[in-house]
Amino acid sequence: MERLKTCYNEFLEILGRNEEYKAVALLKGSAFTIDTNNKPTIVCSGDFAASHIKINFLKRIEDFFKDKCGDNIDINVIVDAKFVKENNIEEEILIEEKITNENIIKSNNINIEKNIEKSNLNKKFRFDNFIQGNNNKYVFEAAKLVSSKPGIEYNPLYIYGSVGIGKTHILQAIGNNYLEIKPNAKVCYIDGSGFRDEYIHGLQIKKPDIFKRKYKSLDMFLLDDLQLLESAQETSKELFEIFQVLDNAGKQMVFVSDKPPKELRNIEARLKNRFEKSLILSIEPPQYETRLAIIERKINDLNTSIGEEIMKYMAENITTDVRKIEGAIRSYLSVRDIMKITPNIEQCEEMNIFKDYFTSKP
């Protein structure tokens, strides 16, 4: 029993190191035990958690147990809210600290690394490694302003644009920069689906007040992929209440979406109205020069080099989702390393090195 519990806790630690915070929260919000038939069992407080664990994590857990214990171990997943409440003594703490990823301040000397982690921020997203161009200059300057003077100007700030053009980077950079200035601040970064899941989980375990208290006590609220709350009427109503409290308290809010407020559908009308009155900025797809600068930065980050001809070739053909740039670079490098050649443009086309990354086939 203890050996299996140790393995289970080690698995959770690995998830945490990999920044899979929602997974850690979901699993720790359940209880791990051995049933009367001596079978390891994950006991969940509701059907949502049980289903999510079965679909997304059960095989990973069983594979991990096999690697650690050397045996095939089947794990049951069941629903028993009463058992969880009676046996999982961490539950309420986890709901408030882990599931919601709240940046709870326990000491004036708190380590900023832990502060960033609890805020659900990725520290690699910073202003100093964000490539500026004509497509994002205004957004960049506005983001720096709200991170240094939150709640004073541009509150709330609403940013929108298509996929893969740096919205998430700029959003998390706001939070990371603010924590550099004010390490003890309560900051939360989360996307629309995570916010919705937290709200639903709070209802399932009959502890919605913990969810409300967490968000209403923030100093800075960063919500990504707002469009994922379309058709989630109850969740958007709850978001409006949180919006009201934070707005009245002068706390900074930044919302990111793939569409402007006027195009949002099935969102709480009062909330949509407030978005339309905020500062609304768009990020456009980067121009050629900016794309080339991004490629050069990515290659430099990988501590390698690629010929100028190939870099320009990539910049000319990856025109929308710039997240594909890193994939294209790695594809090229893998061929170069495996085949022991340095492909030119003609060879790249013959070998289809970039076929999965270019916006349109050249």
C-alpha positions in Angstrom: 0.0 0.0 0.0 2.7 2.5 1.0 4.8 1.6 -2.0 1.9 2.3 -4.3 1.1 5.5 -2.6 4.7 6.6 -2.9 4.7 5.8 -6.6 1.4 7.8 -7.0 2.8 10.8 -5.2 6.0 10.6 -7.3 3.8 10.7 -10.5 2.1 13.8 -9.2 5.4 15.5 -8.5 6.5 14.8 -12.1 3.3 16.3 -13.4 4.0 19.4 -11.3 7.5 19.7 -12.6 6.1 19.5 -16.2 3.7 22.4 -15.3 0.6 20.2 -15.7 -1.1 22.0 -12.9 -4.7 21.2 -13.7 -3.8 17.5 -13.9 -2.1 17.7 -10.4 -5.1 19.5 -9.0 -7.6 17.0 -10.5 -5.7 14.0 -9.2 -4.9 15.5 -5.8 -8.6 16.5 -5.4 -9.4 12.8 -5.5 -8.2 10.1 -3.1 -5.8 7.2 -3.8 -6.5 4.1 -1.8 -6.6 0.2 -1.9 -10.1 -1.3 -2.0 -11.4 -4.3 -0.2 -10.2 -6.5 -3.1 -6.7 -5.2 -2.6 -6.9 -3.2 -5.8 -5.5 0.3 -6.1 -8.3 2.8 -6.7 -8.6 6.5 -7.4 -11.8 7.7 -5.7 -13.3 10.9 -7.3 -15.8 13.4 -5.9 -17.8 13.5 -9.2 -18.4 12.0 -12.6 -16.6 14.8 -14.4 -13.3 14.2 -12.5 -13.6 10.4 -12.9 -14.2 10.6 -16.6 -11.4 13.1 -17.2 -8.9 10.9 -15.3 -10.0 7.7 -17.1 -9.6 9.4 -20.5 -6.5 11.5 -20.0 -4.4 10.0 -17.2 -5.2 6.4 -16.2 -2.9 4.8 -18.8 -0.1 7.1 -17.9 -0.4 6.3 -14.3 -0.5 2.5 -14.9 2.5 2.7 -17.2 4.3 4.7 -14.6 3.5 2.1 -11.9 4.8 -0.6 -14.3 8.1 1.2 -14.8 8.5 1.7 -11.0 7.1 -1.6 -9.7 7.9 -4.0 -12.6 4.3 -5.4 -12.6 1.2 -4.7 -14.6 -1.1 -2.8 -12.2 -4.7 -2.1 -13.1 -6.2 0.8 -11.3 -9.9 1.4 -10.7 -11.5 4.8 -11.0 -14.7 5.3 -9.0 -17.0 8.0 -7.8 -17.6 8.4 -4.0 -17.8 12.0 -2.9 -18.3 11.0 0.7 -15.2 8.9 0.8 -13.1 11.7 -0.7 -14.4 14.2 1.8 -13.7 11.8 4.7 -10.3 10.6 3.5 -8.7 13.3 1.5 -7.7 15.7 4.2 -5.9 17.9 1.6 -9.1 18.5 -0.5 -10.1 22.0 0.7 -6.5 23.2 0.7 -6.0 21.8 -2.8 -9.2 23.4 -4.1 -8.0 26.7 -2.9 -4.3 26.4 -3.6 -3.8 23.8 -6.4 -7.0 23.5 -8.4 -7.3 27.2 -8.7 -3.5 27.7 -8.8 -4.0 30.6 -6.5 -0.9 32.6 -5.7 -1.5 32.7 -1.9 1.0 34.7 -0.1 2.3 33.0 3.1 5.4 35.1 3.7 6.8 38.5 2.8 9.9 36.7 1.7 8.2 34.2 -0.7 10.5 33.0 -3.5 9.4 34.5 -6.8 9.9 31.2 -8.6 7.2 29.6 -6.4 5.1 32.7 -6.8 5.2 32.4 -10.6 4.5 28.7 -10.4 1.4 29.2 -8.3 0.2 31.9 -10.6 0.2 29.3 -13.4 2.6 31.4 -15.4 5.4 30.1 -17.6 8.5 32.1 -16.8 9.9 31.8 -20.3 7.3 34.3 -21.6 8.9 37.7 -20.9 8.9 41.1 -22.5 12.6 40.9 -23.3 12.3 37.9 -25.5 9.1 39.0 -27.3 9.8 40.0 -30.9 8.3 43.4 -31.7 7.1 44.4 -35.2 4.6 46.8 -36.7 1.9 44.2 -36.1 2.2 44.3 -32.3 4.0 47.5 -31.2 1.0 49.1 -29.7 -0.1 46.0 -27.9 3.5 45.5 -26.6 3.6 49.1 -25.1 0.1 48.8 -23.6 1.1 45.5 -22.0 4.2 46.9 -20.5 2.2 49.8 -19.1 -0.5 47.7 -17.4 2.2 45.4 -15.9 4.1 48.3 -14.4 1.0 50.4 -13.4 -1.8 47.9 -13.0 -5.4 49.1 -12.5 -4.6 52.7 -13.4 -4.8 52.9 -17.2 -6.2 50.4 -19.7 -8.2 48.4 -17.2 -9.5 46.0 -18.4 -7.3 45.4 -21.5 -8.7 43.2 -24.2 -6.4 41.7 -26.8 -7.5 39.6 -29.8 -6.0 38.0 -32.9 -5.6 34.8 -34.8 -3.8 31.7 -33.6 -0.1 31.6 -33.1 0.8 35.3 -33.2 2.0 35.9 -29.7 -1.1 36.6 -27.6 -0.3 34.1 -24.9 3.3 35.3 -24.8 2.3 38.9 -24.2 -0.4 38.0 -21.7 2.0 35.9 -19.5 4.7 38.5 -19.9 2.4 40.9 -18.2 2.1 38.7 -15.2 5.7 37.8 -15.0 6.8 41.4 -15.2 4.3 42.4 -12.5 5.7 39.7 -10.2 9.2 41.0 -10.8 8.0 44.4 -9.5 5.7 43.1 -6.8 6.7 39.6 -5.8 4.0 39.1 -3.2 1.1 40.0 -5.5 -1.7 37.5 -6.2 -1.7 36.8 -9.9 -3.6 34.2 -11.8 -3.2 33.2 -15.4 -5.7 30.7 -16.8 -7.5 29.9 -20.0 -11.2 29.8 -20.6 -11.5 26.0 -20.4 -9.5 25.9 -17.2 -11.7 28.6 -15.6 -14.8 26.8 -16.7 -13.5 23.5 -15.3 -12.7 25.1 -12.0 -16.1 26.6 -11.7 -17.8 23.2 -12.5 -15.6 21.4 -10.0 -16.5 23.8 -7.3 -20.2 23.2 -7.9 -19.7 19.4 -8.0 -18.0 19.3 -4.6 -20.4 21.9 -3.3 -17.7 24.4 -2.5 -18.3 27.3 -5.0 -17.3 29.9 -2.4 -13.7 28.8 -2.6 -13.7 29.4 -6.3 -15.3 32.8 -5.9 -13.0 33.8 -3.0 -9.9 32.9 -5.0 -10.7 35.0 -8.0 -12.2 38.0 -6.2 -9.0 38.4 -4.1 -6.6 38.6 -7.0 -4.4 41.6 -7.7 -4.1 40.7 -11.4 -6.4 38.4 -13.4 -5.1 37.1 -16.8 -7.7 35.2 -18.8 -6.6 33.5 -22.1 -8.8 32.0 -24.8 -11.9 33.9 -23.6 -13.9 32.5 -26.6 -13.9 29.1 -24.9 -16.5 30.4 -22.6 -19.0 30.9 -25.5 -22.1 29.0 -24.7 -21.0 28.5 -21.1 -23.7 30.8 -19.8 -23.4 30.1 -16.1 -19.6 30.4 -16.1 -19.8 33.7 -17.9 -22.3 35.0 -15.4 -19.8 34.0 -12.6 -17.0 35.8 -14.6 -19.1 38.9 -14.7 -19.5 38.9 -10.8 -15.7 38.5 -10.5 -15.2 41.3 -13.1 -17.4 43.6 -11.0 -15.5 43.0 -7.8 -12.0 43.3 -9.3 -13.0 46.4 -11.3 -14.4 48.1 -8.2 -11.3 47.3 -6.3 -9.1 48.7 -9.1 -7.4 45.4 -9.8 -5.9 44.8 -13.3 -7.7 42.4 -15.7 -6.4 41.4 -19.1 -8.5 39.2 -21.5 -7.3 37.5 -24.6 -9.4 36.0 -27.4 -9.3 35.0 -31.0 -12.1 37.5 -31.8 -13.2 41.0 -30.8 -15.9 41.4 -28.2 -18.6 42.2 -30.7 -18.2 38.7 -32.3 -18.5 36.8 -29.1 -21.6 34.6 -29.0 -23.6 33.4 -26.0 -21.6 35.3 -23.5 -23.3 37.1 -20.5 -24.6 40.3 -22.1 -23.4 42.5 -19.3 -19.9 41.1 -19.5 -19.8 41.5 -23.2 -20.9 45.1 -22.8 -18.0 45.7 -20.3 -15.5 44.2 -22.8 -16.8 46.5 -25.5 -16.1 49.5 -23.2 -12.5 48.4 -22.5 -9.4 49.2 -24.4 -9.5 46.7 -27.3 -6.3 46.0 -29.2 -5.6 43.5 -32.0 -2.4 41.7 -32.9 -2.0 41.1 -36.6 0.0 38.4 -38.3 3.7 39.4 -38.4 5.3 40.8 -41.5 8.2 39.2 -43.2 10.9 41.1 -41.3 9.3 40.2 -38.0 9.0 36.6 -38.9 12.6 36.5 -39.9 13.6 38.0 -36.6 11.5 35.3 -34.8 13.3 32.6 -36.7 16.7 34.0 -35.9 15.7 34.2 -32.2 14.4 30.6 -32.1 17.6 29.3 -33.8 19.8 31.3 -31.3 17.8 29.8 -28.4 18.6 26.3 -29.7 22.3 27.2 -29.8 22.7 26.3 -33.4 22.8 28.0 -36.8 21.0 27.7 -40.1 21.9 29.3 -43.5 20.5 32.7 -44.3 18.9 31.3 -47.5 16.9 28.7 -45.5 15.9 31.2 -42.8 14.5 33.6 -45.5 12.8 30.7 -47.2 10.9 29.8 -43.9 10.1 33.4 -43.2 8.5 33.7 -46.7 6.3 30.7 -46.3 5.2 30.6 -42.6 2.9 33.6 -42.7 0.1 33.0 -40.2 0.7 30.7 -37.3 4.2 31.5 -36.2 4.2 28.7 -33.6 5.0 26.5 -36.6 8.3 28.2 -36.9 9.9 26.1 -34.2 8.5 22.9 -35.7 9.9 23.9 -39.1 13.3 24.6 -37.6 13.4 21.3 -35.7 12.3 19.4 -38.8 15.2 20.9 -40.8 17.7 20.3 -38.0 16.6 16.6 -37.6 17.2 16.0 -41.4 20.5 17.7 -41.2 21.7 15.7 -38.2 20.3 12.3 -39.3 21.2 12.5 -43.0 24.5 14.3 -42.4 23.7 16.9 -45.1 22.9 20.6 -45.1 19.7 20.7 -47.3 19.4 23.6 -49.7 16.0 24.9 -50.8 15.6 22.5 -53.7 16.4 19.5 -51.4 14.0 20.8 -48.8 11.2 20.8 -51.4 12.2 17.3 -52.7 12.3 15.9 -49.1 9.1 17.7 -48.0 10.9 18.9 -44.9 8.5 21.8 -44.4 5.3 20.4 -45.8 3.6 20.3 -42.4 4.6 23.9 -41.4 4.3 26.1 -44.4 1.2 28.2 -44.8 0.9 27.1 -48.4 3.1 24.8 -50.4 5.6 26.8 -52.4 
